[in-house]
């Protein structure tokens, strides 16, 4: 995988970089003057590489190619890629620490770093899209520490490409047999599903075309949201079907699933994100960390699993 260092690294290797502290250079400086010269190198133990060092004649300070990297200051940058791959392959953070012989705190810090980089790459991916005409959206459900504290995960994907465009995480009240238990133990839980779904749909508005078609289930609030955010768009609703009993997650029993792109993507979420497994000891302790994990998987899903646009 690439994406944890400067872009076009093979080009930077043979070029003298500009000083990151005084770029652009002052107006009074001579444009024909060489402002940066190479001055030595050092051995970086974190990945066993020799890194060139440079000197800026304007600010009289040293810098290196590592200064321009997003991994600047990391002592175990070797672990970035293995942790990234394991996080999107159904492995918990504790198991990653055991497999890679790392401390759990190191894995937790890498987890946050990888989530930040995944969000940056996701924004770059969205900037390449335009005039989307066929989208599917709905919500998944998970929980925070206990099933009495459920979470909603609104999701928007393209059809038929199954690219993940937008996602979020919000709280919702427990329902069914757990409703009374939840209120008794944790109090009334706020319901942010409608406003969060509105924000998710609004986030994809810059990338849609005039002939937009939206597909969802028959949840009663969806038509109103679509009319408010996408006036003139065609909204197709389908009756929800029960999932397969064994091992298929959101995949349906029916022969033809009109929301296949969405349901299959949701099933892949549950298969590849450890904290979304239906029967597991690994649960989400904070909703923010679940959102980080989804961001990492969405980046991997869009770049690796579903291929180029």
PEQUI-V923885 format. One record per helix or strand of 2 or more residues. SS is the DSSP state (a for helix, b for strand). FROM is the first residue (numbers start at 1). LEN is the number of residues. If there is no record, write none. Layout:
# PEQUI-V923885
SS|FROM|LEN, SS|FROM|LEN
This chain:
# PEQUI-V923885
a|9|4, b|36|9, b|49|8, b|61|4, a|65|4, a|79|9, a|93|7, a|104|24, b|132|13, b|150|9, b|164|4, b|170|2, a|176|11, a|193|11, a|205|3, b|208|10, a|222|8, b|234|5, a|260|13, a|274|3, a|287|19
